[in-house]
């Protein structure tokens, strides 16, 4: 093997493809079938050329694919160019040994694979079945990478597995796409600091297949993974790139902070936002989550109920109905005289659920910013600041959509309701314009009251 040990040099890069083919396969199949496969990949790469590295739309790359067949060249290059930077990795024997184990595992699983398997991609590598490969990773990078692998990449408790199983019927689930993405990024994380990780274009080149999932589903799965993975990192310097590290990222701290935030914290945040966003409304008097002893309201007044009175638009629940009736009929211990001047705004249960989730993220970031600022890295501080700003913006949008049930109570008609289905950009406009338009269309109030 002494001669083979020296074949991988910059000037002889592609000799490895011939060595792999000769050592692992007696026969690689019908040449016509191979050309058909290559042509399908060529068309796919041409159609998606704006989402892939420039070289993939050139004949030189198709020729490289022809030489590496049945492996996708990025799989071989992953070992050859990234892992091969470590002098402890046997760049010929190591590549052959790992590729042989991958082929054996795929052959064993051939009956359960999804879609056509024209080439062997990095995303086809199932680390759960490849102790030789995971053992090489921990040997080169350290035993702490075992934690990285099981937390984010493989096993039923990994974050990638959980994402793939959110909906087993969509392409992300059917192709185990997130696990393929995580495996690919993990494999690309070995090597020196200057050459680790992958850009989104490089990641798609490793993963995309003809007549399979859409390239946008790679983005979707990656975005989900980035939100929950414990050891995944990215940078916006130059092209956005992704890699794993053995050091936990900010997501672990976010999850810890979320566990410390209670229902009362979220309800309080909703009330605070409602107060802040209705403070300057002049068209109608607004009372946010008032006590039951509301004084007489001679002028038109909107009572915004607290989130504990969330209900369904089609059927107001008993708790919410009783609260509205209590306010409408009584002012403290005496009966209310002016009952037709008060409208009620409640949130929907579905809308509240979505708002709850986003505010939990927002409050977790705020908690980290307030309590852990001195313990996190500058890049993590920036990450938290950006997340908090985005969650804040999304929460305000969801607040408008959640509070979309307007109610009116009268002795003669009882409780009536309107579901608002159009939403403004801000809460002030939502109440001053959309809410008024809806109640005007229903002829709930006199023109004098709407003026």
N, C-alpha and C positions, 0 to 999 in steps of 0.2 A: 504493500500500500504506500510505500515511500514516494513513488511517483505521483500517485493520486493526491497525496497530501498537499502537493504544490500546484494543483491545477487552478485554484481560485486566486487569480491575480487580476488586477484591474484591466490588463490588456488581454486577458483570456477569460473574461467573465462568463461567457455563454457555453464554455466547455462543460460546465457542471450539468447543463441540461442533457447533454448526450450521455454523460456518466450515469445520471439518475435513470434515464430511460434504459440503458444497457443493463444496469445492475438490478433494477426492480421488475422489469417486464420482458417476457419472451416475445410477446407480440402486442403491439399497442392498438391493433384493429385495422379496419378497412380504411385506406387512404381517402376514399371518396367521402366516407362518413366524417372523417377528420376535417376535410375541407368544408363540408356542410356546416359543421359545428363552428369552425373559424369564421365562416361567412356570417353566421347569425350573430356572433359576438361583434364582428366588424360593424354590422348594421346597427346593433344596439349602441355601441360606443360612438358611432357617428351621430346618431340621433340624440344622444345625451352628451355630446362633446363639450357643451358649456358647463357641465357638472363634473367633468373628469379632467385629469391632467392632460396637457396639450399633446403629449407623445402618443396617447392612445388612439388618436385619429390618423395615425400614420401607418404606412405599410410595414415599417420597421418593427412596430409593436406586434402586428399580426404575425410577422415572421418569428418573432420571439415566442409568441404563443404556440406557433407550430412546433418549435424546438422543445418547448416545455411540456407539451401535451403528453399525458392527460391531466397534468397539474396546471393550474393557473400560474403564470410566471411570478405573480406577487407572493404566492405561498413559498416558492423556492427562494425568492429574493429576501423574504422575511428572515429566513434562517441564514442565508448566505451573506447578506449585507448588514443586517442589524445584529443578529446573534453572533455572527462571525467576527464582529469587532472585539469580542472578548477572547483573549488568547487561550482561555481554558476550554472553549468550545471547539471541538474537532470539526473543521469546516467541511470536510468531505464525509468522513465516517459519521459525524454527528447529523449532517443533513440526511444522509441515506437512512440512518437508523430511525430518525423521527418520521420521515416520509413513509417508510415501510410500515411503521406502527399505525400511521393515519390510514393508509390503504387497507390494512388488515381490518381495522375497526369499521371503516365504511363498507367493506365487503360483508362483514358480519351483520351490519345494520341495513343492508341494501333493500330489504323488504319493507322497511318502515320510513324510508326517506321521502321527503315531499318534493314533488316536481321532478323535472329532468335533471340528471346529474352529468352534464356534458363535460364539465371540467371540475377538478377538485380545488375548492376555494379555501381561504383561511377560515371563512365562516362555517365551513363543513367540519371543521375540527371540533370534536367533542372531548373536551379536556377531562370530563368525568370518567371516560373510558381509556384514558391515555396517561397512566402513571409515569411512563418513561418521559413524556413531554413535561408534565408538571414537575417531576423530579429534577429535570434539567433546569427548569426555571428557578426553583428554590436553590439548586446547587450554585447557579450563577449569581442569583440576586439576593439570596439569604432566606432563611426559614420563615421570616416574617411575611413573605409573600404568599405563604399558605393561607394566611388570614385574608389577604387581598382577594385571592382566587375564590375563596368560599363566600366571602361577603358580597361580592359584586358580579361574579362570572358564572360559577357552576353550582349545582345543588339546588334543592327545592327551597332553601332559605335565602338564596342569593337574590339580589335586587334585579338582575337581568331576568332570571326565571320568573319572578313575580310579575314583571311587566308583560312578558310573553303570555302569561296565563290569565291576564285580565280579561281577554276575549280570545279564546282559542280558535274562534272561527274567522277572525280577520287575518290578513297576510302576516302581520307581525307575530301572531300566535302560531299560525300554520307553519311558517318557516323558521320558528324560533329565532326571529330576526335580532332581537335584542341580545340574546346569548351569543349569536354570531358576531355582532358588533363588538360586544365586550371581549370576546375571545380574540378578535382581530386586533383591537387596541392593546390588549394585554401583551400579545405576542410582539407588537411593535414598540412596546415600552422597554424592551431590553436593548442594551447598547449604550453608547456614550450620550452625554447630555445634549450635544449638538444635533444628534440624529435620531432622537427617540420620538415616539408618537407618530401620529398621522394627521394630515389635514383632512377636511371633509371630502375633498376631491379624491385624495388617495384612498380614503376609507371606502368610498363608493366603488372605486376601481377594484378593490379587493373583493367586494361583496356582490355587486350587480350581476344579474344573470339574465339572459334572454327569456322573454315570456314568463317571468316570475313576478315578484313584487315590484312596485313602483319606486323610483328613486326617492320620491317625497316621503315614502314610508321609512326609509333609512333616517331621514331627518327627524321624523316623528319619534321613532324609537330612541334615537340618540338623545333628543331633547328630554324625553322621559327619564332616560338613564342618568342624564346629567343632573336632574333634579333630586335624585335619591341615592345615587352611588356614593359610597363612603370613601373611596380612594381614587376616583377619577378626577383629573385636572384638565384644564384647557387654558389657552392663552390667545389673546387677540393681537399679539404682536406679529405683524405681517399677516399671513394667512392663518385663520383660526385652526389650531391643532389640538389634539387630545392624546392623553397618555395616563397611565396609572402610576402611582407612587405608593410606597409602603406607609407613608405618613397619612393619617386620616385627613380628609378635607373638611370643609365647613358644614357639610350635610349632617354629620354626626352631631355637631353642636346644635344645629337647627332642630334635629329630632329630639334632643334632650330638652331644649327650650320649649318645644311644642308640648312635651309631656307635662311640663310645669304650668301650662296655661289652662285655666278652667273655664267652664261655661259662663261664669259670672264675669270673667275678664272680657270675653267676646261680646256678651250682651252689653256690658258697659261701654265698649268701644263703639258698638252700633248706636247707642244713645248719644254718645259724644259726637259722632259724625252727623247724626240727624240734627242735633242742636246747632252745630257749626254751619251746616249747609242750608238751614232754614232761617238763620238769624236775620238775613237782609231781605226777606220776602215781605213786600208791602201790600200785595193785592188781597191777601187773606191773613187773618190772624192764625198763627200756628202754635199749638201746644204739644210738646213732645213728651210722651209717656207721663201724663199728669196724674196726680192723685185723684181719688174718686170725688172729692169735695170741690169740684170746679164751680166757680161762681156763675151766676147767670151770664149768658153770652147774647147780648142784644144784636151784635153784628156777626156776620158770617165767620165761623171759626172751624179750623181743621184740627182735629185731635189725631195725632200720630201715635198709634198703640205700640207698646214695647214688643220686642221680638218674642216674648213668651206667649203672645197672642197670635202667633202665626197660624194660618188656616189654609184651606183649599179654596180656590176661586169659585168652584162649582157648588160648594156646600160649606157655609160658615159653621165651624164647630161650636159646641155648647159653651166652652170656656170663653171664646171670643164674643159670642152672642150675648152672654150674660154680662160681660164687661161693658159692651156697648149699651145695653139696656139700662145698666146701673147708672152710667153717666147721663144717658138721655133722659131718664125719669127723675133723677134725684140730684140735688146739690147739697151734699152733706146729709143732714137728717131731715131736710124738707124737700117737697116736690119741686121739680124744675118747671118754670112757666114757659120759657122760650126753648122749645124742643126742636124746632125746625131750622135753627140757625147753625147747628153743629153737624159737620161731616166727619167721617172716621176713615183713616187710612191704615190698613193692616198689610203685613207682608205674607207672601205665600210660603208654604212649607218647603216647596222645591227651591224657590229663590233663596230662602233663608239657609238651606243646606249648602248651596253654592257659595253664598256670602260667608258663612261660617268657616268653610275650608280656606278661603282666601285670607280672611282676617286672622286665622290661626297662623298662617305663614307670615303675615305682616307683623303680628305681635311677637312671634318668635325672633324675627330679625331685629325688631326694636329692643327686645330683651337682651340679645347678644350685644347689640351696639351699646347698651347702657351698662351691662354688667361684665362683659368680657373684652372690652376694647383694648385693654392693656395686655391681653394674653394671646391675641391672634396676630397673624402676619399682615403686613400692609396690603398684600394682594387679597387676603381674605376680608379685610376691612372694606376694600373697594367692592368685593363681591356682595357682601352683606348690604352695603349702601345701595347698590344697583338693584338687588332683589327687593329691598324694602320699598324703594321708589316705584318699582313695577307692580308689586302687590298692592300698594296704596292706590295706584291708578286703577287697577282692576277691581279693587274692593269698592271704590266709589261708583264705578259703572254697575257693578252687581247690586249695590244698595238701591239704585234707581229701579232696576228690574225687579228686585225683590218686593219693594213696596208698591204693589200694583193693584191692590183691592180697595176700592172706595165703597164705603157703606153709608147708608142714611136710615134713620129710624123715625117712625111716626106711629101714633096710636092706631090710626086707621089702616095703614099699610103694613105696619110691622117693620121688619128689617129688609131693606133692599140693598143690592150690591151691583157694582160695575167692575169688570176686569179691564184695566188699562193695558193695551197691547202695543202701544207705540211709546218709544222712550227717547227722551232728550239727552243732550250731552252732559247736562248738569242738573242737580236736584232742584235748584231754584226754577229753571225753565220747565222742568217736568211738572212742578206744581202750578206755576203761574200760567202755563200754556196748555199742556196736554191734559192735566186733570180738569181744568176749567172747560176745555173743549168737550170732554166726555160728559161732564154733568150738564152742560148746556144742551147737548144732543139728546140726553135723556129727559130734559125738561124738569129736572129735579128742583130747581130754584127759580125764583122770580127774577126778571131782568134787573130789578132794583138791587137785588142781592148780588148779582154778578157784576155790577158796575164797579 
